[in-house]
Amino acid sequence: MKAGMVCHPVYLEHDTGQHPENASRLEHILALLEQSGVKEELVQIPAQPASMDDLLAVHSAAHISQIEAAARAGGGWLDADTVVSSRSYEAALHAAGGVLQAAETVLRGDVRSAFALVRPPGHHATGSDAGGFCLFNNIAVAARQAVRKHGLSRVLIADFDVHHGNGTQDIFYDDPSVFFFSVHQWPLYPGTGRITETGTGKGAGTTANVPLPPGCGDESYLEVFQQVLLPLAQRFRPELILVSAGYDAHWADSISYMQLTVSGFARMVSLLKKLAADLCQDRLVLTLEGGYHLRALPYSVKATFDVLLGKTEIEDPLGQPAGGTREPDTGAVIQQVRQAHKL
């Protein structure tokens, strides 16, 4: 079962210093993939930089110029959360291009699925602004290209990062060709992602948000997938599934108050893989978003690749949180989402 991986050395040159989103995240992931032998089982997909045309299909010229100018000036802070270094523009071009290449490879049928291990991440970048550690919206660039270049009519983006993908939602809010689904902690940055945010104009009904209370773990997330994502996807019938894979909802990750485990992430990816098999000829592409605990993140990424490779044994050395997990009741939230989308 062929699965692909995208990575590029320039991703490590996006120098953010002691920022939570720093190069050590990717270094730890790559080290585990090497040590475990998983990397050898994957088809290596080269990352090419996104073209200006690719970026302009999603972002304003002014936004692109701002990122380039900031990098050329030696870097600095774009806002309270988002930093640029001298090599960040090149890294961001290759991050968007890496997800593009992953999608291209899957759409050609060279691999069934692919995971782009890119940085900087992308799902908080809107068409006109960087933010939330993100410069260009990598997954949005790939989705738009799948429609424009490959003539797809329906692309599903599923986002399980603990933070709402406000940039992705904003870009496709009125676009009926892209269905955006997000499950995230509420309240939390960036403060968007309410149940009532369902799209507008021709895109009405093609945005679905599931804001979960702090403390949710594997069972809550799987219930959301089964009760909300699966029926929405079956109704939309995507021709390609793209995933913003953020692992910051892990119980060991201090950036959130969620309780997911490595095994829980693997089960979610298994459901996404089955959806892709049932609905769109196995076409599944993931891109790395958040995840900041330097043990939980690598093992969660490895578990994702193990699922893509068809393995059934998932290594989860971190296990369950100490004292177990007592999850809040999410039945009312799920029912409200189902009612909003007439499920």
ROMAR-880257 format. One record per atom (N, C-alpha, C): residue in one letter; y, x, z. Coordinates in steps of 0.001 Angstrom, whole numbers, padded with zeros to 6 digits, always signed. Layout:
BEGIN
AYXZ/...
This chain:
BEGIN
M-001186+000856+000000/M+000000+000000+000000/M+001238+000894+000000/K+001880+001059-001137/K+002986+002001-001267/K+004245+001491-000577/A+004834+002379+000223/A+006120+002101+000861/A+007006+003319+000659/G+008276+003080+000476/G+009207+004156+000198/G+010155+004421+001350/M+010705+005632+001336/M+011677+006042+002349/M+012834+006733+001667/V+014048+006389+002071/V+015256+007054+001583/V+015889+007822+002730/C+016228+009071+002477/C+017029+009835+003421/C+017738+010929+002624/H+018782+011516+003193/H+019537+012559+002503/H+020204+013445+003559/P+020227+014764+003348/P+020846+015661+004339/P+022302+015348+004645/V+023023+014768+003690/V+024452+014508+003918/V+024661+013464+005018/Y+023647+012658+005310/Y+023795+011688+006390/Y+024038+012390+007733/L+023493+013584+007881/L+023690+014342+009115/L+025070+014981+009190/E+025773+015026+008073/E+027101+015654+008028/E+028225+014672+008354/H+027885+013418+008543/H+028847+012435+009059/H+028991+012737+010549/D+029944+013601+010884/D+030072+014179+012223/D+030929+013285+013105/T+030288+012631+014056/T+031003+011719+014954/T+031089+012258+016376/G+030701+013511+016573/G+030789+014103+017902/G+029881+013426+018906/Q+030441+013040+020044/Q+029663+012411+021116/Q+029617+010884+021011/H+030048+010396+019888/H+029993+008956+019620/H+028539+008467+019729/P+028301+007221+020173/P+026912+006723+020252/P+026187+006790+018907/E+026912+006555+017805/E+026304+006631+016479/E+026522+008051+015967/N+025591+008937+016310/N+025739+010341+015926/N+024471+010838+015231/A+024549+012067+014738/A+023470+012600+013898/A+022143+012727+014628/S+022160+012833+015960/S+020902+012998+016691/S+019991+011784+016529/R+020561+010619+016264/R+019735+009433+016015/R+018768+009693+014859/L+019319+010142+013766/L+018503+010376+012572/L+017600+011588+012752/E+018092+012614+013431/E+017273+013809+013674/E+016024+013451+014476/H+016160+012623+015487/H+014998+012220+016289/H+014028+011357+015480/I+014556+010477+014641/I+013691+009665+013783/I+012883+010554+012849/L+013566+011466+012165/L+012889+012325+011194/L+011862+013225+011863/A+012172+013705+013054/A+011222+014564+013774/A+009934+013802+014088/L+010043+012563+014551/L+008847+011782+014870/L+008057+011449+013614/L+008744+011105+012522/L+008032+010795+011285/L+007275+012013+010765/E+007855+013193+010938/E+007182+014437+010541/E+005983+014707+011443/Q+006199+014678+012747/Q+005148+015014+013709/Q+003955+014068+013613/S+004221+012807+013352/S+003156+011798+013317/S+002419+011765+011987/G+002971+012436+010971/G+002356+012417+009647/G+002727+011208+008812/V+003551+010320+009348/V+003925+009117+008599/V+004726+009476+007351/K+005600+010460+007471/K+006434+010816+006328/K+005599+011175+005107/E+004478+011841+005318/E+003616+012254+004204/E+003007+011062+003479/E+002917+009927+004146/E+002320+008735+003542/E+003317+007925+002717/L+004594+008317+002769/L+005649+007526+002140/L+006097+008128+000820/V+006496+007287-000099/V+007107+007726-001350/V+008568+008064-001048/Q+008941+009304-001323/Q+010310+009736-001046/Q+011225+009314-002199/I+012229+008520-001883/I+013161+007986-002880/I+014482+008738-002753/P+014930+009421-003802/P+016180+010177-003704/P+017383+009253-003578/A+018341+009651-002743/A+019576+008884-002584/A+020640+009433-003512/Q+021139+008597-004381/Q+022261+008945-005246/Q+023523+008291-004686/P+024696+008894-004870/P+025908+008245-004380/P+026199+006956-005131/A+026680+005965-004424/A+027113+004735-005079/A+028300+005046-005981/S+028373+004366-007102/S+029492+004561-008024/S+030692+003737-007557/M+031854+004037-008124/M+033041+003249-007802/M+032837+001787-008203/D+032163+001557-009308/D+031884+000190-009749/D+031006-000542-008739/D+029998+000175-008208/D+029136-000419-007181/D+029956-000857-005972/L+030848+000028-005518/L+031637-000262-004318/L+032650-001373-004567/L+033289-001344-005740/L+034318-002340-006040/L+033746-003748-006191/A+032450-003852-006375/A+031822-005178-006425/A+031798-005836-005052/V+032078-005039-004011/V+032042-005528-002629/V+033356-005262-001900/H+033934-004079-002116/H+035087-003639-001343/H+036353-003564-002193/S+037492-003691-001534/S+038770-003522-002219/S+039015-002049-002527/A+039802-001800-003556/A+040159-000425-003911/A+040909+000238-002764/A+041744-000511-002064/A+042513+000048-000953/A+041596+000507+000177/H+040557-000257+000439/H+039608+000124+001495/H+038873+001414+001128/I+038402+001493-000083/I+037689+002697-000535/I+038616+003914-000451/S+039836+003759-000903/S+040812+004856-000877/S+041128+005296+000543/Q+041172+004353+001478/Q+041453+004700+002869/Q+040372+005611+003449/I+039104+005276+003175/I+037997+006094+003686/I+038047+007486+003057/E+038255+007550+001755/E+038314+008837+001066/E+039474+009677+001582/A+040638+009071+001736/A+041816+009818+002190/A+041633+010323+003614/A+041054+009509+004478/A+040839+009927+005864/A+039900+011127+005932/A+038846+011117+005109/A+037912+012245+005089/A+038582+013502+004537/R+039335+013346+003468/R+040005+014503+002875/R+041032+015119+003821/A+041594+014305+004692/A+042574+014800+005664/A+041906+015453+006875/G+040582+015490+006865/G+039851+016130+007951/G+039232+015178+008937/G+039479+013882+008755/G+038856+012887+009606/G+039780+012366+010681/G+039235+011485+011504/G+039995+010849+012574/G+039440+009473+012861/W+040090+008774+013762/W+039625+007449+014177/W+040289+006381+013326/L+039487+005511+012732/L+040013+004385+011963/L+040357+003211+012864/D+039594+003065+013936/D+039900+002097+014986/D+039260+002611+016267/A+039231+001793+017306/A+038733+002261+018600/A+037256+002617+018583/D+036504+002143+017577/D+035054+002350+017522/D+034595+003258+016386/T+035412+003432+015365/T+034931+003969+014091/T+035634+005275+013749/V+034828+006326+013581/V+035366+007663+013353/V+034925+008192+011996/V+035791+009027+011405/V+035523+009651+010115/V+035682+011151+010272/S+034788+011912+009619/S+034916+013373+009568/S+035115+013789+008115/S+035232+015081+007889/S+035539+015556+006538/S+034447+015224+005527/R+033204+015047+005984/R+032095+014756+005082/R+031673+013289+005110/S+032436+012463+005816/S+032026+011070+005995/S+032087+010264+004708/Y+033053+010549+003847/Y+033147+009793+002597/Y+031916+010034+001739/E+031496+011309+001623/E+030288+011616+000849/E+029059+010979+001484/A+028983+011038+002808/A+027852+010422+003497/A+027831+008913+003251/A+029008+008295+003305/A+029084+006840+003102/A+028731+006454+001674/L+029156+007255+000702/L+028763+007006-000688/L+027251+007064-000842/H+026634+008068-000215/H+025180+008223-000308/H+024434+007174+000528/A+025075+006665+001585/A+024445+005599+002369/A+024358+004318+001544/A+025485+003932+000943/A+025454+002755+000064/A+024521+002991-001116/G+024602+004186-001688/G+023731+004510-002817/G+022268+004597-002435/G+021996+005003-001208/G+020609+005077-000754/G+019949+003713-000675/V+020697+002731-000175/V+020148+001374-000120/V+020014+000810-001535/L+020975+001130-002390/L+020865+000733-003798/L+019597+001281-004431/Q+019329+002565-004205/Q+018151+003190-004800/Q+016861+002602-004230/A+016873+002286-002946/A+015697+001637-002348/A+015413+000307-003027/A+016480-000484-003219/A+016308-001778-003869/A+015873-001623-005326/E+016469-000658-006016/E+016092-000407-007419/E+014602-000073-007515/T+014136+000776-006628/T+012743+001222-006665/T+011786+000063-006403/V+012160-000794-005472/V+011335-001972-005186/V+011362-002951-006354/L+012534-003182-006920/L+012639-004134-008029/L+011913-003642-009286/R+011827-002324-009452/R+011044-001768-010573/R+009550-001892-010337/G+009153-002111-009095/G+007735-002198-008769/G+007092-000862-008476/D+007899+000195-008297/D+007334+001510-007979/D+006735+001532-006580/V+007342+000788-005652/V+006807+000597-004303/V+006964-000879-003958/R+006184-001320-002990/R+006299-002718-002573/R+007476-002920-001623/S+007719-001916-000804/S+008780-002021+000192/S+009403-000654+000385/A+010596-000638+000988/A+011282+000628+001223/A+012207+000481+002418/F+012418+001597+003098/F+013310+001639+004254/F+014291+002782+004021/A+015585+002453+003990/A+016635+003449+003787/A+017166+003891+005146/L+016871+005135+005512/L+017321+005702+006788/L+018682+006348+006565/V+019702+005515+006563/V+021039+005958+006194/V+021970+005958+007407/R+023005+006721+007299/R+024168+006623+008160/R+025359+007185+007395/P+026567+006639+007619/P+026887+005609+008596/P+026258+004257+008259/P+026075+003421+009316/P+025557+002072+009080/P+026602+001227+008363/G+026300-000071+008134/G+027196-000807+007255/G+027559-002235+007594/H+026794-002940+008437/H+026924-004400+008439/H+028205-004936+009076/H+029007-004084+009735/H+030295-004537+010260/H+031453-004306+009283/A+031232-003585+008202/A+032297-003332+007229/A+032520-004579+006371/T+033741-005084+006373/T+034089-006220+005526/T+034532-005703+004163/G+034937-006602+003309/G+035399-006182+001998/G+036636-005316+002051/S+037427-005440+003120/S+038706-004734+003182/S+038885-003837+004389/D+037905-003810+005309/D+038085-003040+006541/D+036792-002384+007005/A+036937-001163+007531/A+035851-000523+008270/A+035859-001073+009691/G+034797-000794+010440/G+034762-001244+011827/G+033367-001163+012393/G+033273-001130+013725/G+031975-001156+014375/G+031048-000047+013932/F+031579+001172+013755/F+030846+002367+013333/F+030576+002404+011832/C+030999+001374+011085/C+030609+001207+009686/C+031779+001472+008735/L+031488+002123+007593/L+032512+002430+006597/L+032376+001535+005373/F+031247+001622+004652/F+030955+000712+003548/F+029780-000175+003945/N+029756-001385+003399/N+028674-002299+003744/N+027496-002049+002806/N+026603-001179+003249/N+025511-000690+002408/N+024625-001817+001882/I+024246-002741+002747/I+023324-003794+002334/I+024006-004779+001393/A+025306-004986+001588/A+026041-005889+000699/A+026152-005303-000699/V+026356-003988-000783/V+026415-003324-002091/V+025098-003528-002833/A+023980-003377-002122/A+022665-003536-002754/A+022420-004980-003167/A+022808-005929-002323/A+022601-007338-002645/A+023419-007747-003869/R+024668-007321-003905/R+025526-007683-005030/R+024992-007077-006328/Q+024493-005848-006245/Q+023950-005195-007436/Q+022675-005887-007914/A+021867-006366-006985/A+020641-007069-007375/A+020960-008322-008183/V+022057-008974-007834/V+022478-010170-008573/V+023129-009787-009893/R+024050-008823-009842/R+024816-008461-011047/R+023973-007733-012090/K+023199-006744-011652/K+022471-005903-012602/K+021106-006462-012957/H+020409-007011-011961/H+019033-007449-012184/H+018929-008949-012435/G+020040-009648-012338/G+020049-011065-012660/G+019346-011955-011661/L+019191-011484-010413/L+018562-012335-009413/L+019493-013482-009044/S+018913-014605-008739/S+019698-015781-008359/S+019748-015995-006856/R+018762-015434-006138/R+018667-015700-004705/R+018198-014438-003972/V+019071-013920-003120/V+018760-012765-002279/V+018939-013178-000827/L+017938-012878+000001/L+018018-013158+001435/L+018326-011865+002180/I+019345-011902+003044/I+019622-010802+003962/I+019309-011285+005368/A+018373-010621+006040/A+018042-010926+007428/A+018531-009774+008305/D+019259-010089+009354/D+019886-009082+010211/D+019411-009295+011642/F+018631-008319+012184/F+018194-008450+013571/F+018811-007402+014491/D+019878-006739+014030/D+020666-005897+014922/D+021173-006755+016076/V+021368-006152+017245/V+021803-006944+018399/V+023221-007471+018235/H+023989-006837+017360/H+025345-007301+017061/H+025363-008123+015772/H+026219-009115+015731/H+026336-009936+014534/H+026884-009119+013373/G+026286-009298+012185/G+026735-008595+010983/G+027925-009300+010352/N+029067-009206+011017/N+030253-009948+010574/N+030722-009553+009183/G+030589-008264+008844/G+031027-007825+007522/G+030188-008427+006414/T+028880-008430+006599/T+027991-009010+005595/T+028246-010497+005449/Q+028391-011184+006588/Q+028681-012611+006537/Q+029975-012866+005776/D+031011-012093+006084/D+032313-012301+005459/D+032254-012128+003941/I+031529-011120+003499/I+031451-010817+002067/I+030758-011935+001289/F+029741-012550+001879/F+028943-013544+001153/F+029149-014975+001651/Y+030205-015225+002405/Y+030366-016521+003059/Y+030493-017673+002069/D+031029-017399+000889/D+031162-018460-000121/D+030293-018219-001349/D+029258-017381-001188/D+028409-016976-002310/D+027032-017620-002183/P+026680-018567-003034/P+025392-019259-002913/P+024189-018406-003323/S+024432-017249-003943/S+023316-016416-004395/S+022741-015547-003279/V+023458-015421-002155/V+023003-014591-001041/V+022973-015425+000231/F+021793-015548+000815/F+021640-016241+002096/F+021672-015185+003200/F+022598-015346+004152/F+022706-014401+005260/F+022216-015058+006546/F+021220-014412+007178/F+020655-014866+008445/F+020854-013782+009487/S+021337-014173+010669/S+021512-013192+011748/S+021049-013771+013066/V+020277-012987+013808/V+019952-013304+015192/V+020548-012178+016030/H+021318-012518+017075/H+022100-011520+017782/H+022411-011995+019196/Q+022823-011046+020023/Q+023218-011396+021390/Q+024602-012033+021377/W+024748-013053+022235/W+026043-013720+022390/W+026286-013980+023876/P+027457-013603+024404/P+028583-012959+023715/P+028387-011448+023615/L+028954-010867+022587/L+028903-009427+022350/L+029780-009128+021139/Y+030172-007860+020997/Y+030912-007447+019810/Y+030161-007909+018554/P+030844-008369+017517/P+032297-008471+017320/P+032879-009851+017629/G+032110-010722+018275/G+032628-012030+018654/G+032478-013101+017596/T+031781-012787+016511/T+031496-013762+015459/T+030017-014135+015509/G+029623-015060+014642/G+028218-015428+014569/G+027861-016674+015347/R+028777-017626+015372/R+028494-018903+016036/R+027590-019776+015157/I+026934-020728+015781/I+026041-021628+015057/I+026804-022387+013974/T+028054-022701+014252/T+028859-023497+013315/T+029306-022707+012091/E+029114-021405+012077/E+029478-020590+010915/E+028321-020641+009921/T+028438-021522+008929/T+027321-021784+008015/T+027667-021569+006545/G+028842-020999+006264/G+029238-020796+004878/G+030300-021782+004455/T+030903-021520+003310/T+031970-022395+002818/T+031908-022508+001302/G+032541-023540+000761/G+032571-023722-000691/G+031172-023798-001264/K+030946-023079-002362/K+029621-023072-002979/K+028568-022417-002076/G+029034-021633-001110/G+028114-020974-000178/G+027848-021774+001077/A+028303-023013+001130/A+028051-023844+002316/A+026550-023984+002551/G+026132-023682+003774/G+024718-023784+004127/G+023922-022521+003905/T+024549-021472+003345/T+023796-020239+003066/T+024134-019123+004056/T+024639-019488+005216/T+024787-018574+006351/T+024157-019253+007552/A+023297-018546+008259/A+022651-019095+009454/A+022744-018084+010584/N+023314-018507+011704/N+023465-017641+012866/N+022717-018199+014059/V+022010-017304+014758/V+021302-017682+015974/V+021815-016789+017104/P+022839-017243+017828/P+023388-016457+018935/P+022566-016673+020209/L+021895-015639+020666/L+020999-015753+021811/L+021659-015210+023078/P+021324-015768+024223/P+021883-015266+025479/P+021264-013929+025869/P+021948-013142+026699/P+021376-011888+027170/P+020032-012111+027861/G+019154-011128+027747/G+017861-011191+028415/G+016710-011623+027539/C+016994-011959+026282/C+015911-012385+025391/C+015051-011202+024969/G+013765-011465+024792/G+012822-010431+024402/G+011964-010852+023232/D+010770-010288+023165/D+009892-010480+022013/D+009629-011948+021705/E+009301-012723+022716/E+008905-014109+022462/E+010068-014950+021949/S+011261-014716+022493/S+012426-015467+022024/S+012722-015150+020561/Y+012694-013875+020212/Y+012989-013479+018835/Y+011933-014014+017871/L+010681-013950+018271/L+009623-014441+017384/L+009722-015953+017202/E+010128-016661+018248/E+010328-018105+018126/E+011456-018408+017151/V+012530-017613+017208/V+013626-017780+016248/V+013137-017553+014827/F+012360-016504+014626/F+011834-016234+013286/F+010974-017390+012788/Q+010098-017884+013662/Q+009166-018920+013231/Q+009839-020277+013052/Q+010793-020616+013922/Q+011404-021941+013900/Q+012635-022033+013010/V+013271-020889+012731/V+014513-020914+011952/V+014397-020111+010667/L+014104-018806+010778/L+014120-017965+009576/L+013055-018384+008564/L+011829-018604+009015/L+010759-018926+008073/L+011046-020193+007278/P+011392-021305+007918/P+011668-022501+007106/P+012915-022362+006222/L+013933-021647+006694/L+015103-021429+005845/L+014738-020611+004613/A+013951-019545+004814/A+013537-018712+003690/A+012656-019477+002718/Q+011746-020284+003257/Q+010860-021060+002385/Q+011646-022068+001560/R+012719-022584+002112/R+013557-023520+001362/R+014427-022795+000330/F+014956-021631+000697/F+015835-020869-000200/F+015053-020177-001315/R+013833-019747-001019/R+012942-019071-001956/R+013598-017836-002594/P+013851-016807-001782/P+014509-015596-002292/P+013633-014839-003282/E+014297-014097-004145/E+013612-013204-005086/E+013579-011765-004575/L+014293-011525-003500/L+014347-010212-002849/L+014785-010444-001409/I+014139-009721-000472/I+014546-009785+000932/I+015094-008421+001347/L+016320-008420+001837/L+016961-007231+002387/L+017116-007418+003892/V+016978-006345+004639/V+016992-006442+006101/V+017942-005416+006694/S+018900-005885+007493/S+019707-005005+008336/S+018909-004774+009613/A+018249-003626+009664/A+017328-003314+010758/A+018061-002508+011823/G+018529-003212+012835/G+019133-002561+013993/G+018187-002665+015166/Y+018024-001582+015913/Y+017040-001543+016996/Y+017701-001463+018370/D+018961-001886+018443/D+019709-001818+019695/D+019446-002999+020620/A+018571-003926+020228/A+018136-004986+021146/A+016935-004550+021982/H+016519-003286+021854/H+015411-002777+022682/H+015845-002743+024143/W+014896-003006+025032/W+015228-003093+026458/W+015787-001790+027021/A+015438-000643+026434/A+015903+000641+026950/A+017280+001027+026422/D+017787+000281+025457/D+019070+000618+024831/D+020209+000029+025664/S+021067+000901+026179/S+022105+000457+027112/S+023265-000258+026434/I+023282-000309+025101/I+024402-000952+024414/I+024313-002472+024460/S+023153-003002+024864/S+022986-004453+024913/S+022210-004844+026168/Y+022005-006149+026304/Y+021258-006664+027446/Y+020021-007433+026984/M+019486-007064+025828/M+018274-007702+025336/M+017035-006933+025801/Q+015859-007519+025557/Q+014623-007002+026151/Q+013509-006809+025132/L+013846-006585+023885/L+012818-006370+022866/L+012056-005075+023114/T+010822-005021+022623/T+009995-003823+022695/T+009749-003288+021285/V+009204-002088+021206/V+008805-001531+019916/V+007810-002468+019236/S+006860-002986+020008/S+005871-003906+019454/S+006526-005186+018948/G+007570-005635+019636/G+008283-006823+019196/G+008966-006618+017858/F+009587-005456+017679/F+010187-005149+016383/F+009111-005148+015290/A+007960-004561+015607/A+006872-004504+014624/A+006420-005902+014230/R+006369-006814+015190/R+005943-008185+014884/R+006972-008898+014004/M+008253-008641+014253/M+009281-009245+013395/M+009176-008718+011970/V+008984-007404+011840/V+008857-006820+010507/V+007603-007351+009816/S+006553-007577+010567/S+005332-008158+009991/S+005614-009541+009404/L+006393-010339+010107/L+006738-011661+009596/L+007600-011562+008340/L+008541-010618+008327/L+009371-010421+007133/L+008518-009945+005953/K+007564-009080+006246/K+006677-008595+005190/K+005837-009736+004614/K+005358-010620+005495/K+004579-011766+005008/K+005454-012713+004188/L+006698-012915+004615/L+007620-013737+003832/L+007803-013164+002438/A+007992-011839+002379/A+008174-011195+001075/A+006933-011356+000207/A+005753-011258+000820/A+004512-011427+000063/A+004373-012861-000448/D+004765-013819+000378/D+004606-015228+000009/D+005649-015701-000997/L+006862-015127-000919/L+007986-015701-001662/L+008522-014836-002798/C+008399-013509-002701/C+009101-012695-003707/C+008348-011423-004089/Q+007060-011547-004326/Q+006262-010448-004882/Q+006337-009183-004032/D+006378-009353-002713/D+006393-008251-001743/D+007714-007491-001694/R+008721-007942-002395/R+009973-007173-002479/R+010737-007214-001154/L+010677-006105-000428/L+011276-006014+000901/L+011965-004664+001050/V+013250-004686+001399/V+014027-003454+001571/V+014761-003528+002902/L+014603-002491+003715/L+015291-002419+004997/L+016295-001275+004982/T+017362-001446+005744/T+018327-000363+005930/T+018634-000222+007407/L+018822+001004+007857/L+019062+001273+009267/L+020482+000882+009652/E+020588+000113+010720/E+021891-000222+011297/E+021981+000440+012669/G+021928-000346+013760/G+022086+000222+015087/G+020788+000674+015719/G+020896+001077+016990/G+019779+001632+017754/G+020179+002996+018266/Y+020307+003130+019599/Y+020955+004327+020133/Y+020150+005030+021217/H+019047+004464+021641/H+018184+005146+022611/H+017278+006097+021837/L+017284+007367+022209/L+016666+008392+021366/L+015150+008479+021483/R+014521+007599+022235/R+013067+007423+022165/R+012734+006072+021560/A+013423+005032+022004/A+013133+003687+021494/A+013403+003602+019997/L+014489+004200+019546/L+014832+004110+018121/L+013787+004766+017225/P+013411+006034+017450/P+012409+006641+016561/P+011078+005894+016548/Y+010611+005456+017717/Y+009322+004756+017743/Y+009417+003380+017093/S+010579+002746+017168/S+010756+001463+016498/S+010773+001637+014988/V+011426+002698+014515/V+011434+002979+013077/V+010029+003337+012607/K+009325+004171+013371/K+007943+004516+013008/K+007072+003264+012969/A+007235+002371+013937/A+006450+001131+013948/A+006750+000295+012711/T+008005+000295+012285/T+008376-000431+011071/T+007653+000139+009859/F+007658+001453+009727/F+006941+002078+008616/F+005439+001805+008716/D+004894+001824+009922/D+003462+001542+010082/D+003123+000146+009555/V+003992-000828+009844/V+003777-002181+009334/V+003859-002190+007814/L+004857-001523+007258/L+005000-001489+005799/L+003798-000842+005136/L+003178+000119+005825/L+002004+000817+005295/L+000710+000049+005526/G+000791-001088+006177/G-000401-001908+006381/G-001223-001551+007594/K-000666-000767+008516/K-001407-000388+009718/K-001340-001505+010749/T-002368-001616+011532/T-002421-002671+012545/T-002247-002121+013960/E-002454-000823+014152/E-002260-000218+015466/E-000822+000275+015576/I-000069-000286+016514/I+001333+000071+016695/I+001490+000879+017986/E+002074+002061+017851/E+002299+002940+018993/E+003584+002522+019701/D+003469+002189+020986/D+004628+001755+021764/D+004611+002445+023129/P+005011+003716+023169/P+004930+004460+024429/P+005900+003974+025496/L+006930+003232+025122/L+007885+002743+026115/L+007411+001455+026779/G+006556+000703+026076/G+005979-000501+026647/G+006990-001567+027015/Q+006646-002327+028047/Q+007492-003414+028533/Q+008516-002892+029536/P+009635-003603+029717/P+010590-003191+030750/P+009970-003261+032133/A+010433-002398+033036/A+009911-002379+034399/A+010089-003749+035033/G+009027-004242+035628/G+009098-005559+036253/G+008826-006705+035311/G+008532-006379+034030/G+008246-007431+033063/G+009508-008093+032546/T+009323-009130+031752/T+010447-009815+031130/T+010430-011297+031489/R+011530-011761+032060/R+011721-013205+032287/R+012819-013638+031331/E+012423-014296+030268/E+013375-014623+029213/E+014068-015956+029483/P+015335-016057+029118/P+016037-017331+029280/P+015492-018388+028322/D+015766-019634+028623/D+015344-020734+027757/D+016253-020771+026535/T+015679-020595+025356/T+016456-020603+024113/T+016205-021858+023276/G+015482-022819+023838/G+015123-024006+023084/G+016324-024779+022568/A+017372-024891+023391/A+018550-025655+022985/A+019277-024971+021829/V+019383-023637+021901/V+020043-022893+020821/V+019278-023064+019512/I+017983-022887+019568/I+017165-023013+018364/I+017274-024415+017784/Q+017256-025424+018647/Q+017355-026800+018166/Q+018713-027073+017519/Q+019773-026512+018088/Q+021106-026683+017496/Q+021188-026036+016108/V+020585-024863+015964/V+020585-024204+014663/V+019787-025027+013656/R+018638-025515+014067/R+017813-026318+013186/R+018564-027598+012745/Q+019274-028202+013675/Q+020038-029394+013323/Q+021177-029062+012360/A+021844-027925+012596/A+022964-027514+011727/A+022499-027306+010291/H+021231-026893+010143/H+020698-026596+008804/H+019678-027639+008334/K+019618-028764+009050/K+018764-029889+008642/K+017310-029463+008458/L+016792-028740+009437/L+015388-028295+009398/L+014512-029297+010163/
